[in-house]
Amino acid sequence: MSFLFLITLGSVLSWLFVRLTGQRLGLRDSMRCGLALGFLFTGIDHFSNGLTRYAPMLPAVLADHALFWVYFTGAAELLGGLGLLLPVRIYQRLGLPNLQRQAGIWLAVMLVCVVAANINVALQGQTVQGLEFGAWYYWIRPLFQPVFVVWALYSVGVWPRRVAALDQRGETPVVLASKP
């Protein structure tokens, strides 16, 4: 839930920042920026608190290589956050595909994979350094993982999928709401 607060705050702050500069930022874009800021923050946190906060969360089967997995997911969060944050114009200038979309998809996959650590903490009755909210928090925390997955997929336009069509004169592409 602290991550939900973090990405929501990041989304609101990015929307306000852009609004103060006289520009507009849509819901998806502000959610994408908030998610990027959240992952940049937690990615850095993986490297600064990996041994004390994240390694103890991992299931016993991964304990031998816990620090590797903590650093690996931290690096994935940093790269994914940067991928979400960089404007599409930069990718186009470099001749790259839209990596914002790929970053959102792969962060969603990573969120599905790391739910095992959240469930492990709840089952083991552990606490996490810096997140000492009580046992109830660790039982509720895995239930929020689908919210984060949907947030990632929605913010990059993967779900629900944006559908482009031509206007009635057949000239200008128009983005329709979504296609199931």
N, C-alpha and C positions, 0 to 999 in steps of 0.2 A: 504494500500500500504506500510505502514511502516513495517507491519508484513512480507510482501513479501520481502522487503529489508533485514529484520532481518534473515529470514530463508535462503535466498540466500547467504548472507554473512556467515552464519554459515556453509552452505554446502561447500562453497569455502574454508573456513578456515579449516574445518575438512579434506577435500581432501588434502590441502597443508600440514597440520600437518602429516598426514599418509604418504604422499609422501616423506616428509623430513626424515622420519624414515626408508626409503627404502622399504616400503610396497606399495601395490596398494589398492585403494579403488574405487569400481565401482560407477556408477552414482546413482543407487538406494540407495546404502549404504551412500554415501555422502549426498544425499537428506534426508535420514532418520535421519542422525546425525544433519543436519541443522534444520530440523523440530523439533527434540528433543530439541536442544538448544533454538530455538524460543519459544517453549512451556514452557520450564523451566524458561526462562526470563519472559514471560507474566504471568505464574503461580505465581511467586514471586511478580510480580507487582500487581496482584489481591489482595494480602494480604497487600502490603504496600500502595496502592492507591485505595483500594476498595471503600471507602466512597466518595472520591472526584472525581475519574475518572470513575469508572464502574457502581456504583449504579445509578447515574443520567441517564445513557444510557438506562436503562430498561423501558419497556412500563408501563403505569400506572397500568395495571392489576397486575403486579408483584411488584409494589412499596412497598407494606406493608412488603414484605419479601425480599427486594432488596439485603441487605447485605448477607443473607443466600445464594441466588443464585450466588452472586459474589464470595463468599468463596467456594461454591460448585464447580463452574466452575474453579476457581483457583486451587483447590485440584485436579480436574480431569486433568487439564493441567500439573500439577506437576507429577502426577502418570503416565499419558500418556507419558510425556517426558522421565521419568525414564524407562518406559517400552520399549520405542523405543531405548534408549541408551544402556541398558544392553545387552551384547553379548548373543547369543543363547546358547553358551556353558554353561553359568551360569544357564539358565533355565533347560538345560538337566541334569546338575549335581544335581539340586534340584528336579528332577523328574517332572518338570512342562512342559506344552506345550509351544510352541513358543509364548511368550507373546508380542513380537514385533508386530506380525501380529494383535493380538487382540487390542493392543494399537492403532495401525494405524486405524483400523476399528472404534473403539469407539471415537477416536479423530475426525474422519470424521463425525460421527453422531453428536458429540457435535458442530462441526463447522456449520452443517446444522441448529441446534437448536439456536445458538447464532446470527444467521443472523437477527433475529427479533430485537435485540438490535441495530444493525447497521442501519436497516431500520427505526427504531423509531427515532434515532438521526437525520437522514436525513429529515424525515417527520416533526419533531418538530422544525427543524431549530436550533438545539442545537449545542454547541461546546463541545469538550471533553478536559478536562485539560491535557495539555501535547501534544495534537494533534490539535493545532490551525492552521490548514492549509487553512481554508476558507470553505465556504459552498459546493463548488464543490467536495471537498475531501469526504464529507459524502454521496454524491450522487453516487460517483464512488466506494466507499468502498464495498458496498454489492455485486457489480459485480465481485469482486475478490474472493468472498467466494467459488465459484465453483473451482477456481484454487487451493485453499488451500485443498479442499476436494479431488480433483484428485491427488494433491501432496502427501497427506497422504496415499491414496490407492495405488498409484504407488510405493511409497518408501518402502512399506512392501510387494510388490508383489501381491496385491489383484487385481489390475486393471492396465493394462491388465494382465490377469492371466498367470503365468509361467507354462509351461507344460513340464514335464519330460518324456523322452522316452529313449529307449535303442538304443545304436549305432548300426551300420549295423551288427556287429558280435553278437549283443545281450548281450554284457557284461557290458558296462558302461552306467549309466544313463547320458543323455545329456539334457541340458535345451534348449528347443526350444524357439523361440522369444515370441510368445504369442498365445493365443487362444481366439477368440471373445466370 
